[in-house]
Structures are given as structure tokens and as C-alpha cells.
Amino acid sequence: RLLDELDALSLREKTLVVFTTDNGPEVPADLADCPGGLRCFSVGDPGPHRGRKRSLYEGGTHVPFIASMPSTIRSDVFSAGAFSSADWLPTVVAMAGVNITEQEAEGMLGQDVSALLLQGDPRVDGGVSTYHLARPPHRAMMFEYRWSPRGYAPCQDVSPRWAIRDWLPGSDLKLLANDDGSRTELFNLSAE
């Protein structure tokens, strides 16, 4: 209905529409009893990734998104590159052509990754021409899970409390650890 209304208002071509989520799927309903006796219902599957909602493993942080803006974003662009929710603000600012100072740009947690949405190197997959984009060089991104799992539905594959993901060229490392050093895990996501 939203897209139909944008079409009716002749706004669809220049409106950025995004469908995404903030975390991986909930634990399966048969494993989850929520607070207050309510039942939790799982929607989604983390695919090959370990972890789910309330986990800093890839299944809890690696989520898909679809972005559409017909006048700007081609429908045949696909990216497996990493894109953080923190990247939305600087990306939309750049796509809108807003000039900001270097100090304002440095104050943003993410970076402009509009190239992931707008361009790429053509390749052929199964006879279908697509575009596959790698993430541009980026500073490391830190994730922190601050909430106690007590009082929430159980989390499968409980991860350490914080993680750092390195997106430097040629590297795809993710370090997970607890504040007290009780658990430290290092993953090469390209190899796993």
C-alpha cells in the first residue's frame, strides 16, 4: 500500500524505500517462553550463520536489506558487502547531495557507502547480469550487547558481550570478547 500511495502521488521514482531489520531472527517458538507467560514466535532463519537475536555472532548481526529508489538505484544491483545500520545517515546525506563539513562527517558513526547501492563491476551469475560490490575501506565497527539475557527469551549460541569487526581490504576478521576477558573468540568470516 505504501508503494501504491507513492506511485499515486508521483513520488515513487525519487523516494528511497528500505526494508530491513535491526537484528537476526528470534529463537524458534518451540524453544522460547517469553516473560509473563507469553509465547515468542520466530520469524526468519539465520541461514548458515551461527546465532540469532541477542547474539553478536553473525546470525544476530548479519541481516539482509532491500533498498529501492527507481530513479537512482538500479534493480539489478546486488551486494554481499557489509553495511551497518550506522551507515544509513551518511549514505542518505550523500545521496541527497547535502554538503556537510569534515567535522560533521567525522561525528557520524558510519560512513557513506552509497557505492554499494549505486554502482559496481558487472559479472554474470547463472546467465543473469548482476552487480556485486565489495565494501569500501572502512574503520572497524564495534558492537556491544549490554542487556542481561535474564527476563528475555533464551538466546541460542550466547555470544560474548562485545565484538569488533574489521573491514580493511583483504581482511574479514571479527573479534568477540567479554569485558573481564573470560571469553575471547576470533573469526575469519571469509573462511567460515
C-alpha positions in Angstrom: 0.0 0.0 0.0 2.9 2.4 0.7 4.4 1.9 -2.7 1.0 2.3 -4.3 0.5 5.6 -2.5 3.9 6.8 -3.5 3.0 6.0 -7.1 -0.3 7.8 -6.8 1.5 10.9 -5.5 4.2 10.6 -8.3 6.8 10.3 -5.6 8.0 6.7 -6.1 10.8 7.4 -8.5 12.7 9.7 -6.1 11.8 8.2 -2.8 14.2 5.9 -1.0 12.3 2.9 0.4 14.2 0.5 2.6 13.1 -2.9 4.0 15.4 -4.3 6.7 15.7 -5.4 10.3 17.9 -4.4 13.3 18.9 -7.9 14.3 18.7 -11.6 13.3 15.6 -13.7 13.8 14.1 -14.6 17.2 14.7 -18.0 18.7 12.3 -20.7 17.4 8.9 -20.6 19.1 9.3 -24.1 20.5 12.3 -23.0 22.5 11.1 -19.6 23.7 8.9 -18.8 26.6 8.7 -15.0 26.9 8.3 -13.1 30.2 4.8 -13.0 31.6 3.9 -16.4 30.2 3.6 -15.1 26.6 4.9 -17.2 23.7 7.5 -15.8 21.3 7.1 -16.6 17.7 10.1 -16.9 15.4 10.1 -15.3 12.0 13.1 -15.9 9.8 16.2 -18.1 9.7 19.8 -17.0 10.1 20.7 -19.4 7.2 24.3 -20.6 7.5 25.1 -18.1 10.3 25.5 -19.0 13.9 23.4 -17.1 16.5 20.2 -15.2 16.5 18.6 -12.2 18.1 20.5 -11.1 21.3 23.7 -12.6 19.9 26.7 -10.9 18.4 27.5 -13.9 16.2 26.8 -13.3 12.5 23.2 -14.8 12.8 22.3 -12.0 15.2 24.0 -9.1 13.3 24.1 -10.2 9.7 20.7 -9.2 8.2 19.5 -8.6 4.7 18.1 -5.3 3.4 16.3 -4.2 0.2 16.7 -0.6 -1.0 14.6 0.8 -3.8 14.7 4.2 -5.5 13.9 3.7 -9.1 15.4 6.9 -10.4 18.7 6.3 -8.6 19.2 2.6 -7.6 19.3 0.0 -10.4 17.1 -3.0 -9.8 20.0 -5.4 -10.9 22.4 -4.3 -8.2 23.3 -7.0 -5.6 25.9 -6.6 -2.9 27.2 -9.1 -0.3 29.3 -6.3 1.1 29.0 -5.3 4.8 26.6 -2.4 5.5 26.0 -1.2 9.0 22.8 0.5 10.2 25.1 3.3 11.3 26.0 3.8 7.6 22.4 4.9 6.7 22.8 8.6 7.8 26.0 9.4 5.9 24.8 7.4 2.9 21.4 9.2 2.6 23.1 12.6 3.2 25.5 11.9 0.3 22.7 10.5 -2.0 20.7 13.7 -1.2 23.6 15.8 -2.3 23.8 17.6 1.1 27.2 19.2 1.8 28.5 18.6 5.3 31.7 19.7 6.9 34.5 17.3 7.6 33.8 17.7 11.4 30.1 16.7 10.8 31.2 13.7 8.8 33.6 12.6 11.5 30.8 12.9 14.1 28.8 10.2 12.2 29.3 6.6 13.4 29.0 5.2 9.9 30.3 6.2 6.5 28.9 6.9 3.1 28.6 3.6 1.3 26.3 4.8 -1.5 28.6 3.0 -3.9 27.1 -0.3 -2.5 23.7 0.9 -3.8 24.6 2.8 -6.9 27.4 1.1 -8.8 29.6 -1.9 -9.2 31.5 -4.2 -11.6 29.3 -6.3 -13.8 29.6 -10.1 -13.7 27.4 -12.9 -14.9 25.8 -15.4 -12.5 23.8 -18.2 -14.0 23.3 -16.2 -17.2 21.8 -13.2 -15.3 23.8 -10.0 -15.4 24.2 -8.7 -11.8 26.5 -6.3 -9.9 28.5 -7.5 -7.0 30.1 -4.9 -4.8 32.7 -5.1 -2.1 32.5 -2.7 0.9 34.9 0.3 0.6 37.7 0.6 3.1 36.1 1.3 6.5 37.2 1.8 10.0 36.4 -1.1 12.4 32.9 -1.3 13.8 32.2 -2.2 17.4 29.1 -4.0 18.6 28.2 -4.2 22.3 25.4 -6.3 23.8 24.6 -4.5 27.1 21.5 -6.3 28.3 21.3 -9.3 30.6 19.6 -12.3 29.0 17.7 -12.8 32.2 14.0 -11.9 31.7 14.2 -12.4 28.0 13.6 -15.4 25.8 16.6 -17.7 25.8 19.3 -16.9 23.2 20.8 -19.7 21.2 24.5 -19.5 20.9 25.0 -16.9 23.5 27.9 -14.8 22.4 30.5 -12.7 24.4 29.3 -9.2 25.2 31.2 -7.2 22.6 32.6 -7.6 19.1 34.8 -5.7 16.8 34.5 -6.3 13.0 37.5 -5.3 10.8 36.6 -4.3 7.2 40.0 -3.4 6.0 40.8 -4.5 2.4 41.9 -8.2 2.4 40.6 -8.7 5.9 37.3 -10.0 7.3 38.1 -10.6 10.9 35.6 -10.4 13.9 36.8 -10.5 17.5 34.3 -11.3 20.2 35.1 -11.0 24.0 33.8 -10.4 27.4 34.8 -7.3 29.5 36.5 -9.5 32.0 38.5 -11.5 29.4 36.6 -14.7 30.3 35.8 -15.4 26.7 37.7 -14.3 23.6 36.9 -15.6 20.1 38.4 -14.6 16.8 36.8 -15.5 13.5 37.9 -15.1 9.8 34.4 -14.6 8.4 35.7 -15.2 4.8 36.9 -18.7 5.8 34.0 -19.7 8.0 
